Amino acid sequence: MPDKIVLKEWSDVLAYIDSNRYQIPMSTVEYLMQHSSQYPKTAYSKGQLASKSWLLQELTEVLDKEPIDIDIVGIVGSWIGTLVEPLLLDYPFRIERVYGFDMDPSAIELSEKLNDRYVADGWRYKGVVADVNTLDFSNLQFETGGELIDTGVNVIINTSCEHMNRDWYDSIAEDTLVIMQTNNSPHFDGHINTVDSVEDMQIHYPMRSLYVGELETPVYTRYMQIGFKQKQGKTKWEDPMGYGY
């Protein structure tokens, strides 16, 4: 059965965050305090931190069981880059480079300032201003920092699927690990593609799943899959994990 985490009160959400893997150095906390007027407070809301903590925790458990390389990571809809440092700091991942893709130039600028130590370190992190629905993630080329980059990514992370259609997903190669999150909150600004359940998510984004679950908070439920996209040409969702839907 899919994993289900129920956090009934915001105090439960805070306890969940504290018990999981989301970590940033005190120097980053100090930077955010000094530049708090530049960064949206919602980027570090309880719900956002819980969803990132959940992702890091479950990805770690998946990689403990599966020998999957995740050296080059692309974050789709990366916003201000709050997930970059936790990914690069988490020693089990051994990530070589993270690219953050967002169509908002101001968000990419903020993400590079927030993660400037990794930008300066041979572009271990590099922000890319791009509309992800126009990129071909199976044959990735893009321009950033005045350079044309032709690279493969073996991991795609999208924690903002509700903000976009699925063109980004359709372009992903089948041997790429996908970590995706969406939710059931259509009333939030910019949420154009929400789902109603785990089953609905898996119909929209069919995968050979290594992890499927939901995280219920006091105001919405977030859904997550980790796995590999199913082969092209299948006309309906199949049940690779035997859940019996």
N, C-alpha and C positions, 0 to 999 in steps of 0.2 A: 504494500500500500504506500501511497505518497506520504512523505513526512508532513506532519502538521504541528506547528508551534503556535500556541494561543497565549497572547499577552493581553490580559483583560484591562489592566490599568497602566497609566503611563509610568508608574513606579516599577511595574513589571518590565516595561520596555527598557528603562534605565538599568535595571539589574541584569537584563539580558546583554546589553551593550558591554557592561563592565565584566561580564563573565566570558566574553568572546575575544576574537583576535584583532579587532581594529585597534591599531596603535600608530601614534605619531610622536615624534620627539618633542620635548619641551621647547626646543628652539622654534619649532613650527607653531606651537601654541602661542609663544610670545609674539611671533610674526603676525599671526592672526589677530591677536589683541591690539597690536600697534596699528594694524591696517584694517580694523573692523569695519570702518565706514565704506571700504571698497568691496567687501565680500558680502554676498547675500547670506543673511542669518539662516535662511531655510536650507542652505547647503549642509549645515551641521545640525539640523533638527533631530529630534529623537528618532523620528521615523526613518530619516536618511541614514543615520548612524546604525540603527538596528539592521537595515537592509544590507549595508556594506559589511557589517559584522557577520551576518548570516552567510553572505556570499563567501567571505574569506574562510569561515569555519568549514562550510560544506565543500568548498574547492580543495581545501587541505585534506579532508577525509577521502575525497575522490582520488586525489593524486597519491595518497597512501596505498590505494588498492590498484591503481592503473598506472603503468609506466608511460606517461604522456609527456612529451617535451612541450614546455610553454615558454620558450626563450624569447619569442617576439610576440608582443601582445598589442592588439588594437582595441581601444575603448571607443565605442560608437556613442555619440552624444555625451562626450566627456565633460562638458560644462566647465567648471573651474578646477577640475582635476583632483577632487578629494580622495579618489581611490588610488591615485598613482603611488604616493609614498607608502601606504600600507602594503601594496603589492610588492614594491621593491625592497621593503624592509623585511618582509616575511621570508626567513631563510629557507623554508622547504621549497619555495617556488623557483629560486635561482633564475630569475628573469634577466635577460640581457638588455632588452629595450622595450619601452612602452611608447606607443603613439596614441595621442588623444585627438579624436576627430570631432569637430563641432563647427557648425556654420556661423556661429557668432564670434567675430574677431575679438570683441572685448572679453568674452569668456576665455578664449585661448590665451590672450595676453595675461589675464589673471592667473590662469593655470600655470603658465611658465614662470611667473613671479613666485607663486606659491611653491613650486617645485624647482626653483632656480639651481639648486645644488646638483640636481640630476640633469638639467639642461646643460650645465657647464661641464658635466662629467661625460664628455663624448656623446651627448644626446642620449643618455640612458632614458631620458624622457624628452619627447618633442611634441609640441602641439601643432595641429594641422587644421587650418581653416578650410573646411570642405563640407559640401552637402553629401552626407553619407549615402543618400539615395541615388547619387550619380556615380559612386565609386563601384568598381568591380573588385570585390574582395578575393576573388579567385585568381586574379591577375593584377595585383595592386600597383598602381602608379599614382603619384601625387607630387605636388610642388610645395615645398616649405623651406623657409630660410634661404630662399634664392636657389635652391637645389631641386632637381628632379629626382625623386626617390622611386626606385623600382625594387620592391622588396616583397617577400612573402611574410604573412603572419600566420602563426599556427594556433593562435587563440584570439577569438573575438568576444569582447564583453560588452553587453548592452543592458544597463539597468534602467533604461528610459524607453522601453518599447511602446509604452502608452502614448508617447509624444510623436510617433512617426508611423508611417505605413511599413510594410514588410519588404520593400525593395532591397534594403540592405541585406536582409536574411536570404533572399532569393539568389544573391550574387556570391554567397559563401561557398567555397569548395567543400566537398563532403569529408575530407580528412582534416578539417579545421575544428578544433574544440570550440564549442559555443557555450557561453554562460549568459543567460538572459533572464531579466526580471520584468514583470509587468504588474498591473494591479486592477482592481475593480472600482476605481474612483473616477467616473466620467465627469464629475462636477468640478474637478480642479482645473485651473487655467491651463490650456495647452494639451489636455488629455484627449486625444482624438481617436485612440485605438486601444481601448481597455478590453478586458475579458471578464467573464463572470465566475470562472472556476478553473481548477487545474485541468479538467477535461477540455474546456474551451481553449485554454492556452496551448494544449498539446495538439488540438485540431489546427489552430492558427500556425503553430511552429512545430511541425512533426520532426521528432528526433529519435535517434537511438540513445535513449536517456541513461545517464549514469547516476543522476540525482533528479528527483522531482519533489517539490514541496510547496507549502504555503505558510506564510507568516501573518497571523491575524493580530492587528493592533486595535486600539480602541476606536479608530475612525475608518480604517480600510484594511483590506487584505492584500498582501503582496504575494505573487507567485514566482517561482524560479525553476528553471531547468538547466542542467549541465549535461552536455552530451554532444553527439555528432548529428548533423542534418541528414535526414533520410535521402535516399537516392531520388533524383529527378524523375518525374513521370508517374509517380504514384498518385492516384486520384483520391485516396482517402487516408486518414490517419490509421496507422497500424499500431499494435500494442506490443512493442518489443520487450517490455519488462514484465508482461503477463499480469497487468493490474486488473484486467477483466472489464474494462469500461465498454 
